[in-house]
Amino acid sequence: MPIQNHISKLTLTNFRNYAALTIDLAPGAVVFSGDNGAGKTNLLEAISFLTPGRGLRRAPYADVAREGGDGGFALHAQLDGPDGQVEIGTGIAGGDTAGEGGRRVRINGASARSAEDMLEWLRVVWLTPAMDALFTGPAADRRRFLDRLVLAIDPGHGQRAIDYEKAMRGRNRLLTEGSRDDRWFDAIETQMAETGVAIAAARAEMVRLLAAMIDRLPDTGPFPQADIGLSGDLEAEIATAPAVDVEERFRRTLIEGRDRDRAAGRTLEGPHRSDLVVRHRPKAMPAELCSTGEQKALLVGIVLSHARLTGEMSGMTPILLLDEIAAHLDSGRRAALFSILEELNCQAFMTGTDAALFSSLKGRAQFLTVDHGVIGPTI
């Protein structure tokens, strides 16, 4: 069984509405309940910073730092697991808001090379109400969702995405400037071809593995099976041709598309245009045409299958952040969700305005009440 590294203590300084907070946390399920705006989601957001990226809200660092503070924030987590205790700290100094590279990470007191180093110790996956529109919203949201799933299993994926975006921004800048410097274009497009095909291959492998995991779900379970696939030229080619051939074809596509892209002012082909395609298998219906309840159940099923996959592939169960998870699930699906979380042997943080929705977890979960910066046991 995959090991469970759980957060045993969390300390926040100048993070959102928390000037200073330290809480002890139990393994397994942790339920934060309280009024809207009390700071429940802020706690989940803090935990989401224990993985690369800008957290579950994707907020600028200036928005994360507490209003009235010095412009910086810090969080510290103590992880306990079979291999002992690990200390992870991250944050920014006041005025230091320069992107992901501006966030500092320390592991066991030593400066980390990058935020990706945290993936050696824990993986974090989340599901928020903002994701309820995943299947009906823009393709960019689905790509971002898929890339986070890939990152939980393939720690190098984040850097590949950063490198591709940087190269594409450089190419787009040349296009808008009307540059005809073939040497610059050749160098940038070669890098885009290498990183772009690697991104497409990693996404395709994730979809293949996740589809196999979903196939293991019962046909009549509480969370319906999903058929998942990718829409994109690179993803289609990578399934039938060697990566080196796909790279060369993509590079030629970029060269031949310079005039068209110059007219558009941006790069029109590549993995930044791909999409995740999801269908409700029992109903043989595209996810975007399903009811909101069916879409939620599909999404929960995908996230839970991914959690199982992460445990099998990485050897450690991910920490799950499930914001307002119980509000739109009926009692049967809530009970099934709680049972699956126990089976996964993971630490799962759940929020809700009504602790009663989690009553079946009494004696099996840690219940904490959040009241505008003050946290205590739920009575």
N, C-alpha and C positions, 0 to 999 in steps of 0.2 A: 504494500500500500504506500502511496506517496506520503512523504513526511509533511507535517504541519508546522510551519513557522508562524507563530502568532504574535501580534503586538501585545505586549504585557503592560506597557506604560507609554502614554502619549503626552507630550508637553508642547504647548503652543505659546508663542510670545508675539504679540501684536499681529495676530492673524485674524482677519475679518473682525468679528465683534468680540474677540477674546484678547484682552490685554495680557493675561497670564493664566494659564490653565495647566493642571497636571491631573490625569486620570489613570487609574489602574484598570486594566481590561482583562477579561477572561478569554480563554480559547473558546471556540465554538461560536454560537450565535450571540450577538450583542444588539440590543434594541434601544434606540434613542427615540423617546417620545416627547412631545411638547407642542405648544402652539405654533402656528405658522410664523415664520420670522424669528423664532427663538434661537436659531443657530444650529439646528440639526444637520442641515446639508453642509454647513461650514465645516463641521467635524469630518464628514465624509470627504469633502474637498481636501482638507489637510492630509488625510491618509492617501488620497490620490496623488499627492506630491511625492510619495515614496516610490515613484516610478518615473521614467523620463517623460517630459512633456510639460504642458501647462495646467495639468489637472483636469478634473471632470467638467469644469465650466469653461476651460480654455481662456481664462481671464488674463488680462495684462497684470503683471506683478504689482503695478501701482494700485490696482483695484483690490488686490488680495491683502495688502498691508492695511492695518487698522487705521481708520480715520482718526486723526489726532496724535498718531504715533510719529516716528521719525522717518517714515517712508519705507522701512524695511520690515521683514518678518522672519521668524525662525520657528522651526518645528523639530522635535526630537522624538524618536521612537526607539523603544527597547524591544527587541525581538527575542523570543524564547523558542527554542526548538531542540530536536534531538542532538544537534551539534553544539549546543550551548547557547550563549547569549551574544547578541550582536547589537551594537549601538549605531543608529543612523541619524544623522542630522542634516538638515538642508534649509536654505533660505537665502535671502539677499540682504545686503547692507542698505542703509538708508540712501536713496538716490540711485541705487544700482539696479536699473530695470532693463538692461540691455539683452532681452531675449533669453532663450534657454541657456546660452553660454554664460549669462550673468548669474545664474543660480549656482550657489556653492553647495557641494555635497561632501560630507565627512562620514567615514565609516570606521568605527572603533577609534575615533580620534584622529585619524589620518585623512588628509585631503584625497578625495577620489579623482581619478583622471577625468571622468565625466559622469553624468547622471546614469548612464547605462550600467555603471558598476553596481547600482542598487539591485539590478536584475539577478545578480548572483545570489541574493539572499531572500528575495520575495518577488512575487508577481501580483499585480493588482488589476482587477477587472471590475467595471462598474456598469450599472444600469440606472438611468435617471429618467424622470418624467419627460425631459426634453427629447429623449430618444423614442418616445411613443410615436412620433411622426417620421421615424426613420424610413419606412417603406414608401411613404408618400412625399417625402421631402426631396431636396436636391441630391444628385448623385454624389456630390462632395461629402455629404454627411455619411453616406454608406461606405465610401472609400476610407474615410477617417475611422469609422467603426471597424472595418475589416483590418486596417493597418494596426489598430490597437490589439486586435486578436492575434495578428501575426507576431507583434512585438512580444507578447507574453510567452511565446514559444521560441522565437528567433531574435535574440537580443541585438543582432547586427542590423535588423531591419530599419530601426530608427535612423541610424547613421546613413544608410543607403538613401532613405527618403530625404534627409537633409541635403545630402550631396546632389541628388537629382534636382531638388527645388532650387538650390543655389545655381547650378548650371543652367537651368531653364530661365531663371531670372536674368542671368547674364545674356543668354540668347535673345530673350524678349527685349532687353535693353538695346542690343545691337539692331534688332528689327525696327524698333520705334525711332532709333536715331538714323535709320536709313543706311546703315553701314553696308559696305560691299567688301569688307576685309575677309576674304575666304579663309585665311589662316586662322583668324579668331573663331570663325564659325566652325571650321573643321575640328579644332581642338575641343570646343564646347560640345559639339554634336557627338564626338567620339565618347566623351564622358557621359553624356545623356544616354547614348545607346547602351553603354556598359551597365550603368546604374539602373536605367529604366527597365532593361530586360531582367536584371536581378530582382527588381521590385515585382515585376509581373510573375516571375517564376515563384517567388516566395508566396505571393497571394494565391497562385494556382495550387501550390502544395498545401496551403492552409485549407483551401476549399475542399481539396481532395480528402484530407485527413478529417476535417470536420464533418463532411458528408458521410464518411464511414462511421464516425461516432454517432451521428444522428440516426443512422440505420439501425443502431443497436437499441434505440428507444422502442418501447412497446407500441404496437400499432394503435392501441386505444388508450394511450396514456393521457394524463391531464394536460400535457403540453404537446401539441400536435407536431408530427414530424414535418420538417421543412426540406424541400428540394432547393439546393443552393448552387449557383453557378456564377460565372464571370462574363461580362460583356466587354469586349475590347480586342483590338487586333493583335496586340502582343500576347495577350493571354491565350488567344486561339492558336497562334503560331507556336507558342512555347510547348503546346501539348503534342505537336507533330514534328517538330524540327529541332536540331541541336541548338543550344543557346548561342553559339558563335555565329551560326547562320542567321538567327533571328536578330542578333545585334547588328550584323552587316546590313540586313534589309531595313532595319529601323534607321540606321545611319543614312542610308541612301534616301529613305523617305524624307528625312529631315533636310537633306541637301536639296532634293527636288522640290520641296515645299517652301523654300525660302521666300520666293516671290509672293506666293499666296499668304504665307504667314506675315510677311512684311505689310501686306495690304490690311490684314486683320489686326496687326500690332501685337500678336501673341502666337505662341506655338499651339497648333490645332490638333496635333496627334501625339499620343504617348500615354503612359500609364496614368497621367493626371486626368485623362478623359474616360477611364474605365468605370465600370459600375458593377455592383453586387446585385445579382438577381435572385430573388427568393419567391418560392411558390409554397402554398399551403397544400401539402401532399394529399391528405385525406379528401379535400374538396377539389383538388386539381385546379386551383385558382391562384392567380398572381397575388402576392401578399398585399399589394397596394389596393386591391379590390375587396379585400376581406373587411369584416367589421373591426372596429377599434379594439374590441375585446379579443377577437381572434388574432389580430396583429400583436397585441400584448403577449398573448400566450405563445405565439410563434417566437417572439423575441426572447422571452424568458427561456424557452426550450433551447434556443441557439446558445444563449449565454451559459446555461447549465451544461450543455454538451461540450462547449469550449472549456469550461472549468475542468471537466473530466479529462479532456484531451490534454490540457496543460499539465495536470497532475501526472498523467502517464508519460508525457514527453519530457518534462523537466525534472520529474521526480519530487516536485513540491506542489502542494495544492495552492491555488491562488487565493488571495484575500478578496472577498467579494464585497462590493459596496452597492447596496440595493436601496435606492432612495424612493420613499413613498411606495414601496413595492406591494403592500397589502391592500391599498385603497381600491384597486380596480380588479382584484381577484376575488372570486367567490370563495366561500368557506372550504369547499372541496379542494380547489386549487391551492389555497393558502396552506392547508394541511399537507398536501402533496409536496409543495415547495419546501416546507420546513423539514419534512422527512428526507427529501433529496439532499438538502444542505447537510444534515447529519451524516448521511451516507457518504457524502463527498469528503467528510472529515476536514472541513475548512473553517476558517474564521470568517463569519459573515456579519457585516454591519448593516442593520436595517433601520429605517426611520419611518415614523408615522405620527400623525396628530393624536391618534387614539390607541393607547397601549392595549386596549381590549382586543384589537384585531390580532394581537400576538398572544392571546391568553393561552392557547394550546401549548405554548412554549414555556409556561411557568414551570420552574424547577429544572429546565433544560437550557436556559439562556440567562444572560446578564441583562437586567432591565435598568435603564438610566433615564431620568427625566432631565430635559434641557429647558432651562428658563432664563433666556437672555444673558448668557455668559456664565450662568451658575449650573452646575451639574451635580445631581445626587441620585441615590437609588430610588427607583419607582416604588411608591407605597401602595 
